[in-house]
């Protein structure tokens, strides 16, 4: 669902206490190779009960990747990378993330665990519809039928039968993560989580506080954010921020945006993002909003939105808008296991939708809330403990990072989490806001060294605060200006 309407719905999301059920025997680590990483690594798996309350019932294999420390005299506390989504495979994104963690890898193992429902760990994948004809991808009714067919297919899997999709919540997944820690004989994790991975990190910290040495969470998506509602409010704030940031270079941008909205629905012809073949379809308000949101995640892509909006409003040319959307998260590694995605969101977010205090954005309105509500009516819903939505005080240092231009997890969520974690011991928590960063501060150049200093600090007292001025001073990218070919007059010489 990453191409056009179906694909854009996935991009939104540009987001699980019973006992351990007995730690099953882990398969010995074996040499392995991962796409995008040149050196040999180590892979393993651990058998886990699908339902911890039935340790003798259905088992699933949780797969993990270990990137061994370079130094022989390594530190015992490994780094655990928690992937986003929900629905990302941690192992699949390892090649993208490792450059950001390279200094940490000198003296610490770096571990990537495919959370249950993702990658090779009892995957809950839906068919990739990016190669379908555009008209099929854009049809919301057809999209709902595809999701329903996916649910039916997943419920036929050995781990999907008899309501098995209920057992893919964040809480149960974090029990898996601790079982892997035991299997690897790691005394404590250094948690690093991005986007939904921050929710996972916070839940692991709540469940196993003594097993965490340091926690770094980037783009915070806490359990209480009520994902579909916050999407609309936060997406609108980021879009309005874009208009304000480029008011001088594009003074008519807001007017052109309103003109574009008022012109819908309208037929357009745009080349298919994969085949390049021109296809004709109708752009309505929902499709336009789904096209605009993904570029907002990355300020460099967002800098081209003013020109793309102008071209669509004034000339009816939509290539720029859909080209920017296609450029976001098109890699295979970024795809989500949509079955796992809905198992998480339908259990943890949607039941709280009616109580959300977030007001729908003027332009984004309730389209996400309506879509998730509709899917979750038939999706099996897992049990979520009441304490899942609580944030106890942090027992160890936590570095919270937020991008000021983030359309999904802006600073307001990080601020709320930092305040709760720092209750009684504010020195244990730092909230670093990078005003002009988008969804993910770890990608900002100098933050790699800041992360290293935080985790590598010998004592808790020296871990925080960290100086993030190298990142906070970075300006917003200037608006992209299309190159205009010179106009020639007269006959060619």
C-alpha positions as CSV (number, residue, x, y, z in Angstrom):
1,X,0.0,0.0,0.0
2,X,2.8,2.4,-0.6
3,X,1.8,3.4,-4.1
4,X,-1.0,5.9,-4.6
5,X,-4.0,5.7,-2.3
6,X,-3.3,2.2,-1.0
7,X,0.5,2.9,-0.8
8,X,-0.1,6.3,0.9
9,X,-2.3,4.8,3.6
10,X,0.7,2.7,4.6
11,X,2.9,5.7,4.6
12,X,0.8,7.1,7.3
13,X,1.3,4.9,9.4
14,X,4.1,6.9,7.8
15,X,2.4,3.5,13.8
16,X,2.2,-4.9,22.8
17,X,1.7,-9.3,31.1
18,X,1.4,-12.7,31.5
19,X,4.7,-14.4,32.5
20,X,7.3,-15.3,30.0
21,X,5.6,-18.6,29.5
22,X,8.9,-20.3,30.0
23,X,12.0,-19.3,28.0
24,X,12.1,-21.8,25.2
25,X,15.5,-23.1,24.0
26,X,17.2,-20.8,21.5
27,X,18.8,-22.1,18.3
28,X,22.5,-21.5,18.4
29,X,23.8,-18.4,16.6
30,X,24.8,-19.2,13.0
31,X,26.9,-17.1,10.6
32,X,24.7,-15.2,8.2
33,X,24.7,-12.4,5.7
34,X,22.2,-9.6,5.3
35,X,21.5,-7.5,2.2
36,X,23.4,-4.2,2.3
37,X,25.9,-5.3,5.0
38,X,29.2,-6.6,3.6
39,X,30.6,-8.5,6.6
40,X,29.4,-11.8,8.0
41,X,27.0,-11.5,11.0
42,X,25.2,-13.9,13.4
43,X,21.6,-15.0,13.2
44,X,19.5,-16.9,15.7
45,X,15.9,-17.7,16.6
46,X,13.9,-18.5,19.7
47,X,10.7,-20.5,20.0
48,X,8.1,-18.6,21.9
49,X,4.5,-19.4,22.8
50,X,2.0,-17.5,20.7
51,X,-0.2,-17.1,23.8
52,X,1.9,-16.9,27.0
53,X,-1.0,-18.2,29.0
54,X,-0.7,-21.5,27.0
55,X,3.0,-22.3,27.0
56,X,2.3,-25.7,25.6
57,X,0.2,-24.3,22.7
58,X,1.1,-22.9,19.3
59,X,4.7,-21.8,19.1
60,X,6.2,-19.1,16.9
61,X,9.9,-18.5,16.0
62,X,11.3,-15.1,16.9
63,X,14.3,-14.3,14.7
64,X,17.1,-12.0,15.6
65,X,20.3,-10.6,14.1
66,X,23.5,-9.9,16.1
67,X,26.1,-7.5,14.8
68,X,29.1,-8.5,16.9
69,X,31.2,-5.8,18.5
70,X,34.5,-5.0,16.7
71,X,36.6,-5.0,19.9
72,X,37.4,-8.3,21.7
73,X,37.1,-6.6,25.0
74,X,33.5,-5.6,24.5
75,X,31.0,-4.2,26.9
76,X,28.3,-6.7,28.1
77,X,25.4,-4.3,27.6
78,X,24.2,-4.7,24.0
79,X,22.3,-2.2,21.9
80,X,18.8,-3.3,20.9
81,X,17.2,-1.5,18.0
82,X,13.4,-1.4,18.0
83,X,11.8,-0.8,14.6
84,X,8.9,1.4,13.7
85,X,5.6,1.1,11.9
86,X,4.1,-0.8,13.7
87,X,5.0,-3.4,11.2
88,X,8.6,-2.8,10.2
89,X,11.1,-5.6,10.2
90,X,14.1,-4.7,12.4
91,X,16.4,-7.0,10.5
92,X,15.3,-5.6,7.1
93,X,16.3,-2.0,8.2
94,X,19.6,-3.1,9.8
95,X,21.7,-1.9,6.8
96,X,20.0,1.5,6.9
97,X,20.4,1.9,10.7
98,X,23.9,0.6,11.3
99,X,25.7,3.7,9.9
100,X,24.0,5.7,12.6
101,X,25.2,3.2,15.3
102,X,28.7,2.5,13.9
103,X,30.6,4.0,16.9
104,X,28.5,2.1,19.3
105,X,29.3,-1.1,17.5
106,X,33.0,-0.8,18.3
107,X,32.6,-2.2,21.8
108,X,28.9,-3.3,22.0
109,X,26.9,-5.9,20.1
110,X,24.0,-4.4,18.2
111,X,20.9,-6.6,18.1
112,X,17.9,-6.5,15.7
113,X,14.9,-8.6,16.6
114,X,12.1,-9.1,14.2
115,X,9.1,-8.4,16.4
116,X,6.4,-11.0,16.3
117,X,4.3,-10.4,13.2
118,X,7.2,-8.9,11.2
119,X,10.1,-10.1,9.0
120,X,10.7,-13.8,9.7
121,X,8.9,-13.8,13.1
122,X,5.5,-15.3,12.3
123,X,4.9,-12.6,9.7
124,X,1.5,-11.1,9.2
125,X,2.1,-9.7,5.7
126,X,-0.6,-8.6,3.3
127,X,0.0,-8.8,-0.5
128,X,1.9,-5.8,-2.0
129,X,-0.6,-3.9,-4.1
130,X,1.9,-1.4,-5.5
131,X,1.9,-3.1,-8.9
132,X,-1.9,-3.1,-9.3
133,X,-3.5,-0.7,-11.8
134,X,-3.8,2.7,-10.3
135,X,-7.6,2.7,-10.6
136,X,-7.7,-0.4,-8.3
137,X,-5.2,1.1,-5.8
138,X,-7.3,4.3,-5.6
139,X,-10.6,2.6,-5.0
140,X,-11.2,2.8,-1.3
141,X,-13.9,0.1,-1.4
142,X,-11.4,-2.2,-3.2
143,X,-8.8,-1.4,-0.6
144,X,-11.1,-2.5,2.2
145,X,-11.9,-5.7,0.3
146,X,-8.2,-6.4,0.0
147,X,-7.6,-5.9,3.7
148,X,-10.5,-8.1,4.6
149,X,-9.2,-10.8,2.3
150,X,-5.8,-10.4,3.9
151,X,-7.3,-10.9,7.3
152,X,-9.1,-14.0,6.2
153,X,-5.9,-15.4,4.8
154,X,-3.9,-14.6,7.9
155,X,-6.5,-16.3,10.1
156,X,-5.8,-19.6,8.2
157,X,-2.1,-19.5,9.2
158,X,-1.1,-21.9,12.1
159,X,-0.5,-18.8,14.3
160,X,-3.6,-17.0,13.0
161,X,-6.2,-19.6,13.7
162,X,-8.7,-19.4,16.7
163,X,-8.1,-15.7,17.1
164,X,-4.4,-15.9,16.9
165,X,-4.1,-12.4,15.5
166,X,-4.9,-11.2,19.1
167,X,-1.5,-12.2,20.3
168,X,0.6,-9.6,18.4
169,X,0.4,-6.7,20.9
170,X,3.3,-4.6,22.0
171,X,3.2,-6.1,25.5
172,X,3.6,-9.7,24.4
173,X,6.3,-8.7,21.9
174,X,8.3,-7.1,24.6
175,X,8.2,-10.3,26.6
176,X,9.8,-11.9,23.5
177,X,12.5,-9.3,23.5
178,X,13.4,-10.1,27.1
179,X,13.5,-13.8,26.3
180,X,16.0,-13.1,23.6
181,X,18.0,-11.0,26.1
182,X,18.2,-14.0,28.4
183,X,19.1,-16.4,25.5
184,X,22.0,-14.1,24.5
185,X,23.1,-13.7,28.2
186,X,22.9,-9.9,27.9
187,X,22.6,-8.4,31.4
188,X,21.0,-5.2,30.2
189,X,19.9,-3.6,27.0
190,X,20.6,-0.1,25.7
191,X,17.3,0.5,24.0
192,X,17.2,2.6,20.8
193,X,13.7,3.1,19.3
194,X,12.3,5.2,16.5
195,X,8.6,6.0,15.9
196,X,6.5,3.0,17.0
197,X,9.8,1.6,18.3
198,X,9.6,4.3,21.0
199,X,6.3,2.8,22.2
200,X,7.9,-0.6,22.3
201,X,10.9,0.8,24.2
202,X,8.7,2.5,26.8
203,X,6.7,-0.7,27.3
204,X,9.9,-2.8,27.7
205,X,11.1,-0.2,30.2
206,X,7.8,-0.5,32.1
207,X,7.9,-4.3,32.2
208,X,11.6,-4.9,32.8
209,X,13.0,-1.7,34.4
210,X,16.1,-3.4,35.9
211,X,17.1,-4.8,32.5
212,X,17.6,-1.4,30.8
213,X,20.8,0.6,31.2
214,X,20.0,3.5,28.8
215,X,17.0,4.4,26.6
216,X,17.0,6.6,23.5
217,X,13.7,7.2,21.9
218,X,13.4,9.3,18.7
219,X,10.0,10.5,17.4
220,X,7.9,9.5,20.4
221,X,4.7,7.5,19.8
222,X,3.5,6.8,23.4
223,X,0.7,4.3,24.1
224,X,-1.7,7.1,24.9
225,X,-1.4,9.1,21.7
226,X,-4.5,7.4,20.0
227,X,-2.8,7.0,16.6
228,X,-5.7,7.8,14.2
229,X,-6.7,11.0,16.0
230,X,-3.2,12.3,16.4
231,X,-2.5,11.7,12.7
232,X,-5.0,14.3,11.8
233,X,-4.0,16.9,14.4
234,X,-0.3,16.5,13.9
235,X,-0.4,16.3,10.2
236,X,-2.4,19.5,10.0
237,X,0.1,21.3,12.3
238,X,3.0,20.3,10.1
239,X,1.2,21.4,6.9
240,X,0.4,24.8,8.5
241,X,4.0,25.1,9.6
242,X,5.1,24.4,6.0
243,X,2.9,27.3,4.7
244,X,4.3,29.7,7.4
245,X,7.9,28.7,6.7
246,X,7.6,29.5,3.0
247,X,5.3,32.5,3.2
248,X,8.0,34.9,1.9
249,X,9.1,32.9,-1.1
250,X,5.5,31.6,-1.9
251,X,3.1,34.3,-0.5
252,X,0.2,32.8,-2.4
253,X,0.8,29.2,-1.2
254,X,-2.2,29.1,1.2
255,X,-4.5,30.6,-1.4
256,X,-3.3,28.1,-4.0
257,X,-3.8,25.3,-1.6
258,X,-7.4,26.3,-1.0
259,X,-8.0,26.7,-4.7
260,X,-6.6,23.2,-5.2
261,X,-8.9,21.7,-2.6
262,X,-11.9,23.6,-4.0
263,X,-11.2,22.1,-7.5
264,X,-11.6,18.6,-6.4
265,X,-12.6,16.0,-7.5
266,X,-11.0,16.4,-10.8
267,X,-9.7,13.9,-13.5
268,X,-5.9,13.9,-14.0
269,X,-3.4,11.9,-16.0
270,X,-0.2,10.9,-14.2
271,X,2.5,8.4,-15.0
272,X,2.4,5.3,-12.8
273,X,5.3,5.5,-10.3
274,X,6.6,2.0,-11.1
275,X,5.7,1.4,-14.8
276,X,5.9,5.0,-16.1
277,X,2.8,4.4,-18.1
278,X,0.3,7.3,-18.1
279,X,-2.9,6.5,-16.3
280,X,-6.0,8.6,-16.0
281,X,-7.9,8.7,-12.7
282,X,-9.8,11.1,-10.4
283,X,-8.1,13.0,-7.6
284,X,-10.4,13.6,-4.6
285,X,-9.8,15.3,-1.3
286,X,-8.7,12.1,0.5
287,X,-6.2,11.2,-2.2
288,X,-4.7,14.7,-2.2
289,X,-4.2,14.7,1.6
290,X,-2.6,11.2,1.4
291,X,-0.3,12.5,-1.3
292,X,0.8,15.6,0.7
293,X,1.5,13.9,4.1
294,X,4.5,11.6,3.2
295,X,6.8,14.4,2.0
296,X,6.2,16.2,5.3
297,X,8.1,13.5,7.1
298,X,11.4,14.6,5.4
299,X,12.2,18.4,5.3
300,X,14.2,18.0,2.1
301,X,11.2,16.4,0.3
302,X,8.8,18.9,1.9
303,X,10.9,21.8,0.5
304,X,9.5,20.8,-3.0
305,X,5.9,20.8,-1.9
306,X,5.3,24.6,-2.5
307,X,6.3,24.1,-6.2
308,X,4.3,20.9,-6.5
309,X,1.2,22.5,-5.0
310,X,1.6,25.5,-7.3
311,X,1.9,23.3,-10.3
312,X,-1.2,21.3,-9.4
313,X,-3.3,24.4,-8.5
314,X,-2.4,26.6,-11.4
315,X,-1.5,24.2,-14.2
316,X,-3.3,21.0,-13.3
317,X,0.0,19.2,-13.2
318,X,0.1,16.5,-10.4
319,X,3.4,14.8,-11.3
320,X,5.3,16.7,-8.6
321,X,2.9,15.8,-5.8
322,X,2.8,12.1,-6.7
323,X,6.5,12.0,-7.5
324,X,7.3,13.3,-4.0
325,X,5.0,10.7,-2.4
326,X,6.6,7.9,-4.4
327,X,10.1,9.1,-3.3
328,X,9.1,8.5,0.3
329,X,9.7,5.1,1.8
330,X,9.6,3.2,-1.5
331,X,12.4,0.8,-0.5
332,X,11.5,-2.8,0.2
333,X,13.0,-2.5,3.7
334,X,10.5,0.2,4.6
335,X,7.4,-1.9,3.9
336,X,5.1,-2.7,6.7
337,X,3.6,-6.1,7.7
338,X,0.0,-4.7,7.6
339,X,-1.5,-7.6,9.5
340,X,0.8,-6.9,12.4
341,X,0.1,-3.2,12.0
342,X,-3.6,-3.6,12.4
343,X,-3.2,-6.1,15.2
344,X,-1.4,-3.5,17.2
345,X,-3.4,-0.4,16.3
346,X,-6.8,-2.1,16.6
347,X,-6.0,-3.3,20.1
348,X,-4.1,-0.3,21.5
349,X,-5.4,2.8,19.8
350,X,-8.7,2.5,18.2
351,X,-10.6,1.5,21.4
352,X,-9.6,4.8,22.9
353,X,-10.6,6.9,19.8
354,X,-13.9,8.2,21.2
355,X,-12.1,9.6,24.3
356,X,-9.3,11.4,22.3
357,X,-9.0,15.1,23.0
358,X,-7.3,15.7,19.6
359,X,-9.4,17.8,17.3
360,X,-9.4,16.7,13.6
361,X,-7.3,18.9,11.4
362,X,-9.2,21.3,9.1
363,X,-7.8,19.6,6.0
364,X,-7.0,16.1,7.1
365,X,-10.4,15.8,9.0
366,X,-11.4,12.2,10.1
367,X,-10.2,10.2,7.1
368,X,-7.7,8.2,9.2
369,X,-10.0,7.6,12.1
370,X,-12.7,6.5,9.8
371,X,-10.4,4.1,7.9
372,X,-9.0,2.5,11.0
373,X,-12.4,2.2,12.7
374,X,-13.7,0.4,9.6
375,X,-10.9,-2.1,9.4
376,X,-10.8,-2.7,13.2
377,X,-14.5,-3.7,13.3
378,X,-13.6,-7.2,12.0
379,X,-9.9,-7.4,13.1
380,X,-9.3,-9.7,16.1
381,X,-8.5,-7.4,19.1
382,X,-6.0,-8.4,21.8
383,X,-6.1,-7.6,25.5
384,X,-4.1,-4.6,26.7
385,X,-3.3,-4.2,30.4
386,X,-4.5,-0.9,31.9
387,X,-0.9,-0.1,33.0
388,X,0.2,-0.2,29.4
389,X,-1.0,3.4,29.2
390,X,0.9,4.6,32.3
391,X,4.4,6.0,32.3
392,X,6.3,5.3,35.6
393,X,9.3,7.3,36.5
394,X,12.4,6.4,34.6
395,X,14.8,4.1,36.6
396,X,17.8,5.0,34.4
397,X,18.8,7.8,31.9
398,X,16.4,8.4,29.0
399,X,17.2,10.7,26.0
400,X,14.0,11.8,24.2
401,X,14.4,13.3,20.8
402,X,11.7,15.1,18.7
403,X,11.7,16.9,15.3
404,X,9.9,20.2,15.4
405,X,8.6,19.7,11.8
406,X,7.5,16.1,12.4
407,X,3.9,15.4,11.1
408,X,3.5,12.2,13.0
409,X,5.3,12.4,16.4
410,X,6.0,16.1,17.0
411,X,7.5,17.5,20.3
412,X,4.2,17.6,22.1
413,X,4.3,13.8,22.6
414,X,7.9,13.8,23.6
415,X,7.3,16.6,26.1
416,X,4.5,14.7,27.8
417,X,6.6,11.5,28.0
418,X,9.7,13.3,29.3
419,X,7.7,15.0,32.0
420,X,6.3,11.6,33.2
421,X,9.6,9.8,33.0
422,X,11.3,12.5,34.9
423,X,8.9,12.7,37.8
424,X,11.0,12.9,41.0
425,X,14.3,12.6,39.1
426,X,14.3,15.2,36.3
427,X,18.0,14.8,35.9
428,X,17.4,11.3,34.4
429,X,15.6,12.6,31.4
430,X,16.4,15.0,28.6
431,X,14.1,16.1,25.8
432,X,16.1,17.3,22.8
433,X,14.0,19.1,20.2
434,X,15.5,19.8,16.8
435,X,13.2,22.5,15.4
436,X,13.7,21.9,11.7
437,X,14.0,18.1,11.8
438,X,11.2,15.9,10.5
439,X,10.3,12.3,11.5
440,X,13.5,11.0,12.9
441,X,16.3,13.1,14.5
442,X,18.8,10.2,14.4
443,X,19.4,11.0,10.7
444,X,20.7,14.5,11.5
445,X,24.4,14.4,10.9
446,X,25.9,15.2,14.3
447,X,23.3,13.3,16.3
448,X,25.3,10.0,15.7
449,X,28.0,11.2,18.0
450,X,25.5,12.5,20.5
451,X,23.9,9.1,20.7
452,X,27.3,7.5,21.2
453,X,28.2,9.8,24.0
454,X,24.9,9.2,25.8
455,X,25.1,5.4,25.7
456,X,28.9,5.1,26.1
457,X,29.0,7.4,29.2
458,X,30.5,5.5,32.1
459,X,28.1,6.7,34.7
460,X,24.4,7.7,34.7
461,X,25.3,11.1,36.1
462,X,27.6,11.8,33.1
463,X,25.1,10.5,30.5
464,X,22.9,13.6,30.6
465,X,22.5,16.3,29.7
466,X,23.9,16.1,26.1
467,X,24.8,19.2,24.1
468,X,22.6,19.1,21.0
469,X,23.3,22.6,19.7
470,X,25.0,21.1,16.6
471,X,21.6,19.8,15.5
472,X,19.3,22.5,16.9
473,X,21.0,25.2,14.8
474,X,20.3,23.5,11.5
475,X,18.0,25.6,9.4
476,X,14.9,24.4,7.4
477,X,15.7,23.7,3.8
478,X,14.8,26.5,1.5
479,X,11.9,26.0,-0.9
480,X,12.8,24.2,-4.2
481,X,12.6,26.5,-7.2
482,X,12.1,24.7,-10.5
483,X,14.6,25.6,-13.2
484,X,12.9,27.5,-16.0
485,X,14.2,26.9,-19.5
486,X,15.0,30.2,-21.3
487,X,12.5,31.3,-23.9
488,X,14.0,31.8,-27.3
489,X,12.7,34.1,-30.1
490,X,13.3,34.2,-33.8
491,X,14.5,31.6,-36.1
492,X,17.3,29.2,-35.1
493,X,20.7,30.3,-36.4
